[in-house]
Amino acid sequence: MIERYLNPEINSIWDDQNRFDTWKLVQEKYVETLEEINIAEKGIAKKINQSVVQKDEVYKQEEITNHDLASFVDILQKKVGEGSNWIHYGLTSSDIVDTANSVLIMQSLDYVKDLVSELLSTLQEKAVQEKDTSIIGRTHGVYAEETFLGNIFGNWHLEVARGLNRLENSKNNISFGKLSGPVGNHSVVTWEMEKLTLEKLNLKPEQFANQIVSRDRYAEVVSSLGILASTYERIATNIRSYQRSEISEMFESFKDGQKGSSAMPHKKNPIGSERITGLARIMRSYVSTSLENMVLWNERDISNSSVERIMIPDAFHLISFMSIELNSILKNLVINYEQINKNLEDAKNKSVSQKYLSYLVNNGIDRDAAYRKIQEEIFKNLSAEELKKELEKEFKLEFPDLENQVNKNIDEKTFKDKFQ
């Protein structure tokens, strides 16, 4: 990942040194199991634990072997010395790599889930704070009816919450390892040996394994991240819309000394939201890539491997960056209440059209006739008061005050309960 979007926590998880240390952990727990069931002599797992394999050593050995896992095993065996024959006993590369990947993906998911939870707290706080703030609603980018800002923030909150739930489900489905040897046939490693070892790593075994952890599990994780990124983009796109000059209802904060343009001093651009929009496109590209990685020859090939070395860490870097960026935008969001009210007033004659239509229908007027008349008068761009008078004249009815009847004035506890 380029430094601009690199997340330190994700980097510490997917750094090659930590990846090799996790390989070593899998080897250690496997040999520990061999000791417990009296296959290997005692003390080897402890020696593995105390051994240090530096990433530069693996890189150097790989120049000879052209195989990173085999290079790692060579170095670890040399460092452990006596008893090292039990290292990698009955295993194949995917046993170590895929099992370690599951551990690393679960750690990454836990970190991202914490970031998403922080974002949810911000959205809930905003929703409660703005529960009584009227704002004109828009469909197709056009004035529709009055709604309230707390509902908009609440809607965003629920969609992000569903994203968090998907992450939790995908974590459950990636919490599988595989230590069944070449083609997954348990020719050397027994079911018991595999199960006991994976339990030490908080993983479950694939019941019918080939040579890898099935890539639909990876695809579910990446797809869940992609959906969450698209949710972030939806929120960011709407913030961009609210910041448009002709709307001007909400803005990203603008720091002292910040410049919106190299040429035009007046510019205040929604660059954070635009950044999120762009990164979401990359995240969605990883979704299609992860789906293609499911299709491998027979028990396995490694056409997925090169892709995953880039895709998996980068996906977690990007979603982490996007989560932090969006949370910051929302925390510091500038709400222009004066412009919100101005737009509400401007939209008044249009935002009551459905209420007038329903009132006429309730009073026995043919729906289509009522619809056509309201449409005809509104297209004349009459004021709300003028529209009301024309309808009263046409249908010989006296209209009550139908404005500002949005059901938003609920108590704070009832509103907060909606987030449970």
NORQUI-V720286 format. One line per field, one symbol per residue. ss: DSSP state (H for helix, E for strand, L for the rest). psi: psi as a letter, one per 30 degrees, with the letter a starting at -180 (. if undefined). burial: + if it has 16 or more other ideal C-beta (glycine too) atoms within 10 Angstrom, else -. Layout:
BEGIN
ss=???
psi=???
burial=???
END
This chain:
BEGIN
ss=LLHHHLLHHHHHHHLHHHHHHHHHHHHHHHHHHHHHLLLLLLLHHHHHHHLLLLHHHHHHHHHHHLLHHHHHHHHHHHHHLLLHHHLLLLLLHHHHHHHHHHHHHHHHHHHHHHHHHHHHHHHHHHHHHLLLLEEEEEELLEEEEEEEHHHHHHHHHHHHHHHHHHHHHHHHHHLEELLLLHHHLLLLLLHHHHHHHHHHLLLEELLLLLLLLLHHHHHHHHHHHHHHHHHHHHHHHHHHHHHLLLLLLEELLLLLLLLLLLLLLLLLLLHHHHHHHHHHHHHHHHHHHHHHLLLLLLLLLLLLHHHHHHHHHHHHHHHHHHHHHHHHHHHLLEELHHHHHHHHHHLHHHHLHHHHHHHHHHLLLLHHHHHHHHHHHHLLLLLHHHHHHHHHHHHLLLLLLLLLLLLLLLLHHHHHHLLL
psi=klfegkkeeeefegkeeeeeeeeeeeeeeeeeeeeeghellkfeeeeeefkkjkeeeeeeeffefhjeeeeeeeeeeeeebkffffkgjgllefeeeeeeeeeeeeeeeeeeeeeeeeeeeeeeeeeeegfgjkkklkkggkkclkakeeeeeeeeeeeeeeeeeeeeeeeeffhkajhgakggghfekleeeeeeeeefghllkkeilbglkkffeeeeeeeeeeeeeeeeeeeeeeeeeffkefdhflkkljlkfkkfkfejffkjkieeeeeeeefeeeeeefeeeeeeffjlkbflagffeeefeeeeeeeeeeeeeeeeeeeeeeegkkkieeeeeeeeeegefefgeeeeeeeeefggkkeeeeeeeeeeeeffhlleeeeeeeeeeeghlkkljglhhkifilleeeeefff.
burial=+---+-+--++-++---+++-++++++++++++++----+---++-++--+-+-+-++--++-----++++++++++-++--++-++++++++++++++++++++++++-+++-++--++-+++-+++-++-++++++----++++++++++++-++-+++-++-++--++--+++++++++++-+--+---++-+++--+-+-++--+++++++-+++++++++++++++++++++-++-++---+-++++---------------+++-++-+++-++--++-++-++--+--+---+---+--++--+++++++++++++-+++-++--+-++---+--++--+++++++-+++-++----+----++-++--++-----+--++-++--++---+------+-+------+--+--
END
